[in-house]
Each structure stands twice: as structure tokens, then as C-alpha cells.
Amino acid sequence: MKFTTVAEAFNYYRTKTVEEMETRAKAIGAEIDSNADADVEALNIELKGIKEARDNAETRSEAKKTLSFFEGMDTKPQKTSFDAETVLDTEEYRSAFFKTMLNQKLTEAEKRAFDLAIETRTDAYNTSSNSAAVLPTHTLNEIIKKARTMGGLLGECRAFSMPTKIAIPIGTPSTKAAWHTEAAAVDSENVTVATVSFDGYEIMKVFSISEKARRMSISAFESYLVEELRACVMETLADAIVNGTGSSQGTGLESGITWTKTGATQNAVEIAANGSFTYAKVVEFVALLKRGYAAGAKMAMNNKTLYNVFYSILDTTNRPIFIADPKDESIGKVLGFPVVVDDNIADNTVYLGNYGKYMGYNLPEGITIESSRESSFKKGVVDYRAMAIADCKPLVTEAFVKLYKAAASN
């Protein structure tokens, strides 16, 4: 049904239940996200009508509760209570967050949820603005979910949400047991547990939208933020997983591991600048990874390396070593290892390892958003600053091996 005025939409929905209104609002949000030809103006009119109908329903409900109290019934309205640990998960905080960003009025419950969330995170984010807040859990999960669908190593790595500077134990493959001679004494073995400690580095992005954003619906604005933050914050983290230097940023595979071409600690195979990738070199490369780490390992490279190099490599029986796997809708496998395409990886470079266990990133406080109308007052736009405290690094360096082609000398 298409509405031409907010009043028309309000009259239609005022007899509906709150659940029915919320269901329709979510459906409208999904349609705006997925349908490029959607009539956004008409859908916004409908959303405004739904909002007014819901507010009207809540007002009537509160009035009935108050009336029943004065009539002697023990149904006095109770204030919704919030817990500091879970307030970011609540619908009240989510609504309060986006209303604050859009400079809209909050209900009493939304204001209490928002104030509690700000109060409990003062130590992590000191700010003079009342508009600074951590993304609601639901929205942050949507950003991470969409970032993982981008492909690449970000979708494969282990995600943490731990305080910085705390050592986190990481399990590694243990040594095997030994045969025992009857009645012989056996010395106990000290188990060495690998640990990792994440630092806190800042990822920041400032973007502006026009003042008319105040008239956007909450669902439309949330969809916009999800896409914007996925593109700027999560893609920065995805690049750091591969190329991060560890200096004022996360540590990536390239710089976080000492790549050795020879000796007992060899973990890399180099191909001469004028040489070619061959089946023998790929086998030599795969053989470097210890069996304990090979279980669940994947081979990562960029799209150019996959198509220009691995598509043409044949084994000793003239069969291709890369096997496409359209049945499972994955890219395919090389010598049995699933392939991950990540265009942050340099050309003619391949990494093999178990990223889901031994490569990780940390977002201890999620992503904060702060709005300001001061810096762009003359332009009539609103500035939004997104900031995340994050880090990434290889958790166990011996869990990865590398195959690469040497750079040509000038």
C-alpha cells in the first residue's frame, strides 16, 4: 500500500499492534537497502506514519496504566531497568543512539539507556560532546557481518573483543605421547602456552552528510552508517591484516613474521625474479607447514596471482593443481587447500596457514561515533567522526609459510 501523506499512514497503522508496526518498519528498511528503484520518498512517509502510530500507542498504553493506578489497581508503570554490561544490546539504546545522531527527541527510557552507556565508557572515550557514543551491538554486528562478506582474510581471521595489553593464551599443537616401558619412570613435560597481547591503535574516519539527514528514518540512517563504516573502518583493518607495519597500526602477515628462505627455521620459498611458479616450488612451499597447523589451513593470494599464475600450473601428470569448486560456491582449492582471495596481498605472493586460529584482530570497544555541527556550520552539513581502537597480528608465527617471487632489480 502506498501512502501520500503521513496522516494517511498514521490512520492506517494506529489500529495495528506494535509488533506489526516494527515488522513493517524492518521490511521497509530492507527494501531501501536492497532495491535501488525503491520509492524512498513514499517509504519515508510510511515510516513517519508508523512512528507516529507507535508513539500514539505507547502514550495510550501509559495513560491506561496510570489510570488503573488511580483506580486502586496495583499496576503502576514501572521504569525499564538497564544493566551497564548489556545496555548496548538493548533496543532502547539503539534507538537513542540514532535519534541522538539525527538530533531527534528521546523518550525517557531511551535517555536513561543512552546516559548509562556513555557513563560506563567514560574511561575509554573521554569527550566533551554529548553526541559521542559507542555503536549499538546490533549495528556493530551488522558491520562485521557485511565486512566478512567482502571476502579476503578479514572474514577468515579470529576476532577478539578483549582489553588491550592483556596476554591471551593461544593453544598450539602439542607433542605426541611416547611408548612407555612397564614400571619405568616418566618425567613430566612443561607445556609451553603461546600468548598474545593486543595494543590499542586508533582508526579514524570523518565523513559529512547534509543537514537534511535529520529527516531520515532511523532504519535508513543505520543502513547508511553500516555501509560507510564497513567501507572505511573495516577495510583499513583488512589491509593491516596483510600489510600492517606494527608502528601506530596493527601488525600484518608480511612484517609480523620473519621470513627465512634457508636453514632449520625456513618458512618461505623464494622464486627468482626471472623465474616462474612451478609445481615443484608449490609443493616445496606447502611442505614447510607443519602438519599440526596444516589442518584447517587456507591459501591466500590476490586475484591476479590466482588467475595469472595458479590457473596454468600443472602437476607431474599434467593435471591442474587449482581445482575450481562451483558446487560449494567457493573459489576452489590448490593441492587440497581452500583458496582465499585478498587483493591487499602483493602480486606473486602467497601465504598458507590457519587464519581462523592463528591470525587475529581485536576491537575492544567497538566503534564510536561523534557528531558535530560546528566545523561545517557555513556549509549546512553535519560532520560525523568514526573511531575504533583496534589491533591485529599473527598469534603464532610458525603457523604460516610464504611463497613469493623476488622483485626485479633495477
C-alpha positions in Angstrom: 0.0 0.0 0.0 1.4 3.4 -1.0 0.6 6.5 1.2 0.7 10.1 0.0 0.6 11.7 3.4 1.9 10.9 6.9 -1.7 11.3 8.3 -2.9 8.7 5.9 -0.2 6.3 7.0 -0.9 7.1 10.7 -4.6 6.3 10.3 -3.8 3.0 8.7 -1.3 1.8 11.4 -2.9 3.2 14.5 -5.1 0.1 14.8 -2.1 -2.2 14.3 -0.1 -3.8 17.1 3.4 -2.6 18.0 4.9 -5.9 16.7 3.1 -5.4 13.3 4.5 -1.9 13.0 8.0 -3.0 13.8 7.8 -5.8 11.4 6.7 -3.4 8.6 9.4 -0.9 9.5 12.1 -3.5 9.2 10.7 -4.6 5.9 10.9 -1.0 4.6 14.5 -0.8 5.8 15.4 -4.0 3.9 13.7 -2.8 0.8 15.6 0.5 0.8 18.8 -1.4 1.2 18.2 -4.0 -1.5 16.1 -2.2 -4.1 17.8 0.6 -6.0 14.5 1.5 -7.6 12.5 1.8 -4.3 10.3 4.9 -3.9 12.3 6.3 -0.9 10.1 9.3 -0.5 6.9 7.2 -0.2 8.6 4.8 2.1 9.8 7.6 4.3 6.2 8.9 4.5 5.1 5.5 5.6 7.8 5.2 8.2 6.9 8.5 9.7 3.3 7.4 9.9 4.4 4.2 11.6 6.5 6.1 14.1 3.6 8.4 15.0 1.3 5.5 15.3 3.7 3.7 17.6 4.2 6.8 19.7 0.5 7.1 20.0 0.1 3.5 21.0 2.8 3.9 23.7 1.1 7.1 25.0 -2.3 5.4 25.2 -0.7 2.4 27.0 1.0 4.6 29.6 -2.3 6.5 30.1 -4.2 3.3 30.8 -1.6 2.1 33.3 -1.7 5.5 35.1 -5.5 5.4 35.2 -5.6 1.9 36.6 -3.2 3.1 39.4 -5.6 5.9 40.4 -8.4 3.4 40.3 -6.7 1.4 43.1 -5.1 -1.3 40.9 -1.5 -2.3 41.6 -0.4 -1.7 38.0 1.8 1.4 38.5 4.0 1.9 35.5 7.5 0.5 36.1 10.6 2.1 34.7 12.6 -0.2 32.5 15.9 -1.0 34.2 19.2 -1.4 32.3 22.4 -3.2 33.1 25.7 -1.5 32.4 27.1 -4.7 30.8 24.3 -5.2 28.4 22.9 -1.8 27.7 24.4 -1.7 24.3 22.3 -4.7 23.3 19.0 -3.1 24.1 16.5 -1.7 21.6 16.2 1.5 23.7 19.9 2.3 23.4 19.9 1.5 19.7 17.0 3.9 19.1 18.6 6.5 21.4 21.9 6.3 19.5 20.4 7.0 16.1 18.0 9.6 17.4 20.9 11.5 19.0 22.9 11.3 15.8 19.8 12.7 14.0 19.1 15.3 16.7 15.7 13.9 17.5 14.0 13.9 20.9 14.5 10.8 23.1 11.9 9.1 25.3 12.6 8.8 29.0 13.7 5.1 28.6 16.0 5.9 25.7 17.6 8.8 27.6 18.4 6.6 30.6 19.8 3.9 28.4 22.0 6.4 26.5 23.2 8.1 29.6 24.2 4.8 31.2 26.1 3.7 28.1 28.1 7.0 28.0 28.8 6.8 31.7 30.1 3.3 31.7 32.5 4.1 28.8 33.9 7.4 30.0 37.3 5.8 30.8 37.7 4.5 27.3 36.5 7.6 25.5 36.8 11.0 27.1 34.9 13.6 25.1 33.3 17.0 25.7 30.4 16.2 23.3 27.1 14.7 24.4 26.8 13.1 20.9 29.7 10.7 21.3 28.6 7.1 21.8 29.5 3.5 21.0 27.7 1.8 18.2 24.8 -0.4 19.4 25.7 -4.1 19.4 23.2 -4.9 16.7 24.7 -2.3 14.3 28.3 -3.3 15.0 27.5 -6.9 14.3 25.9 -5.9 11.0 29.1 -4.0 10.1 31.3 -7.0 10.9 28.9 -9.4 9.2 29.0 -7.3 6.0 32.7 -6.9 6.2 33.1 -10.6 6.3 31.1 -11.0 3.2 33.6 -8.8 1.4 35.9 -11.8 1.2 39.6 -11.7 2.0 41.4 -12.6 5.1 39.2 -10.4 7.4 36.5 -12.9 7.0 38.8 -15.8 7.9 40.7 -14.3 10.9 39.9 -14.8 14.6 38.0 -11.9 16.1 38.6 -10.8 19.7 36.9 -8.2 21.9 39.4 -8.1 24.7 41.0 -5.3 26.7 44.4 -4.1 25.4 47.7 -5.1 27.0 46.2 -8.4 28.4 48.0 -11.6 27.5 45.6 -14.1 25.8 46.7 -17.8 25.8 46.6 -19.4 22.4 46.6 -23.2 22.0 49.2 -24.7 19.7 49.6 -28.3 18.5 51.1 -30.4 21.3 53.8 -33.1 21.1 52.8 -36.7 20.7 52.9 -39.2 23.6 55.6 -41.8 23.7 55.6 -45.6 24.2 56.2 -46.5 27.8 58.3 -49.3 29.2 56.5 -51.0 32.0 57.3 -49.7 35.5 59.8 -47.1 34.1 59.6 -43.6 35.4 58.4 -40.8 33.1 59.4 -37.2 33.5 56.6 -34.7 33.3 56.7 -32.2 30.5 56.3 -28.5 30.9 53.6 -27.3 28.5 54.5 -24.1 26.7 51.5 -21.9 26.1 51.7 -19.3 23.4 50.2 -15.9 24.4 49.4 -12.8 22.5 48.9 -9.2 23.7 47.0 -6.7 21.6 47.8 -3.0 21.7 45.4 -0.2 21.1 45.7 1.8 17.8 43.2 4.3 16.5 41.4 4.0 13.2 39.6 7.3 12.4 37.3 8.5 9.6 35.5 11.8 9.3 32.6 12.0 6.8 29.9 14.6 6.3 26.2 14.5 5.2 23.8 17.3 4.7 21.5 18.7 7.4 18.6 17.0 5.8 19.8 13.8 7.3 17.8 14.9 10.4 14.7 13.9 8.4 16.0 10.4 7.5 14.3 7.5 9.2 16.3 5.6 11.9 16.5 2.4 9.7 17.7 4.4 6.7 20.4 6.2 8.7 21.5 2.9 10.3 21.8 1.3 6.8 23.9 4.3 5.7 26.2 4.0 8.7 26.7 0.3 8.3 27.8 0.7 4.7 30.0 3.8 5.4 31.8 2.2 8.4 32.2 -1.1 6.7 33.9 0.6 3.8 36.3 2.9 5.8 37.0 1.2 9.2 36.8 -2.5 8.4 38.7 -2.1 5.1 41.5 -0.3 6.9 41.7 -3.3 9.3 41.6 -5.7 6.4 44.6 -4.1 4.8 46.5 -4.1 8.1 46.0 -7.9 8.5 48.3 -8.3 5.5 50.4 -5.1 5.3 50.3 -3.6 8.8 53.7 -2.4 9.9 53.1 -2.6 13.7 54.1 1.1 14.1 51.0 3.1 15.1 48.9 0.4 13.4 48.2 -3.3 13.5 50.9 -5.9 12.6 50.3 -7.8 9.3 51.5 -11.1 8.0 54.2 -9.5 5.9 56.0 -7.6 8.7 54.8 -9.7 11.7 56.7 -12.8 10.7 60.4 -13.1 10.0 60.5 -14.9 6.6 63.5 -17.2 6.3 64.4 -18.8 3.0 67.0 -21.3 4.2 68.1 -23.3 7.3 66.2 -25.1 10.0 63.8 -22.2 10.5 62.9 -21.9 6.9 59.3 -20.8 6.4 59.4 -19.2 2.9 60.2 -20.2 -0.6 61.6 -17.6 -3.0 61.3 -17.7 -6.8 63.9 -15.8 -8.7 62.8 -12.6 -10.3 63.3 -14.1 -13.8 61.9 -17.5 -12.7 58.4 -19.0 -12.9 56.0 -20.6 -10.4 56.2 -24.3 -10.9 54.5 -27.4 -9.4 57.8 -28.3 -7.6 58.0 -24.9 -6.0 54.4 -25.0 -4.8 55.0 -28.5 -3.3 58.2 -27.3 -1.5 56.2 -24.3 -0.1 53.3 -26.5 1.2 55.8 -28.9 2.7 57.1 -26.2 5.0 53.9 -26.0 7.0 53.9 -28.4 10.0 51.1 -30.9 10.0 49.6 -29.6 13.2 49.0 -26.2 11.6 48.0 -27.6 8.2 44.7 -28.9 9.5 42.2 -26.1 8.5 44.8 -24.1 6.7 44.0 -22.0 3.6 46.0 -20.5 0.8 45.7 -16.7 0.4 46.7 -14.7 -2.7 45.3 -11.8 -4.7 43.0 -12.3 -7.8 45.8 -11.5 -10.3 48.1 -14.2 -8.8 45.3 -16.8 -8.8 44.3 -16.3 -12.5 47.7 -15.4 -14.0 49.8 -18.0 -12.1 47.9 -20.9 -10.5 45.4 -21.4 -13.2 48.2 -22.5 -15.5 50.3 -24.7 -13.2 50.1 -28.4 -13.9 51.3 -31.3 -11.7 53.6 -34.2 -12.9 50.6 -35.9 -14.6 49.5 -32.7 -16.4 46.5 -32.1 -14.2 45.9 -28.5 -12.9 46.7 -28.0 -9.3 44.0 -25.5 -8.9 40.5 -27.1 -8.9 37.5 -24.7 -9.0 34.6 -25.6 -6.7 31.4 -24.0 -8.0 29.3 -26.6 -6.2 30.1 -25.1 -2.8 30.1 -21.6 -4.2 33.7 -21.2 -3.0 36.7 -20.2 -5.1 38.4 -23.6 -5.2 41.4 -25.4 -3.9 45.1 -25.7 -4.6 46.5 -29.1 -3.6 43.5 -29.6 -1.3 43.8 -26.2 0.5 40.9 -23.8 0.1 41.8 -20.6 -1.7 41.1 -17.1 -0.1 41.4 -14.1 -2.5 42.5 -10.9 -0.8 43.6 -8.1 -3.1 45.6 -6.5 -0.2 48.2 -9.2 -0.9 51.0 -8.2 -3.3 51.3 -9.8 -6.7 53.1 -13.1 -6.9 52.9 -13.6 -3.2 51.0 -16.5 -1.4 50.5 -17.2 2.3 49.4 -20.6 3.7 48.2 -21.0 7.3 45.2 -21.5 9.6 43.9 -17.9 9.8 40.8 -18.9 11.9 43.1 -20.0 14.8 46.4 -18.2 14.5 45.7 -14.8 12.9 43.5 -12.4 14.8 42.2 -8.9 15.2 40.9 -7.1 18.3 38.1 -4.5 18.6 37.9 -3.9 22.4 35.4 -1.1 22.5 33.6 -1.4 19.1 33.3 1.8 17.1 32.4 5.2 18.5 30.5 7.9 16.5 30.6 11.6 17.4 28.7 14.3 15.5 29.5 18.0 15.2 27.7 20.9 13.5 30.3 23.5 14.4 33.1 22.8 11.9 30.8 22.9 8.9 28.3 25.5 10.1 28.6 27.6 6.9 28.1 24.6 4.7 25.0 23.3 6.3 26.4 19.8 6.8 26.9 17.6 9.8 30.3 16.0 10.4 30.4 12.5 11.8 33.7 11.1 13.2 34.0 7.3 13.5 36.8 6.0 15.7 37.8 2.5 16.6 40.5 1.2 18.9 41.9 -1.9 17.1 44.9 -4.1 16.6 45.8 -7.2 14.6 48.7 -9.6 14.4 49.8 -13.2 13.8 49.0 -15.1 17.0 51.5 -17.9 16.3 54.2 -17.0 13.7 55.2 -20.6 12.9 51.6 -21.3 11.7 52.3 -19.6 8.4 54.5 -20.1 5.4 55.1 -17.9 2.3 55.8 -18.4 -1.4 56.8 -15.3 -3.3 58.7 -14.1 -6.4 61.7 -11.8 -5.8 61.4 -8.2 -7.0 63.2 -7.4 -10.2 66.4 -5.4 -9.7 66.6 -2.1 -11.5 
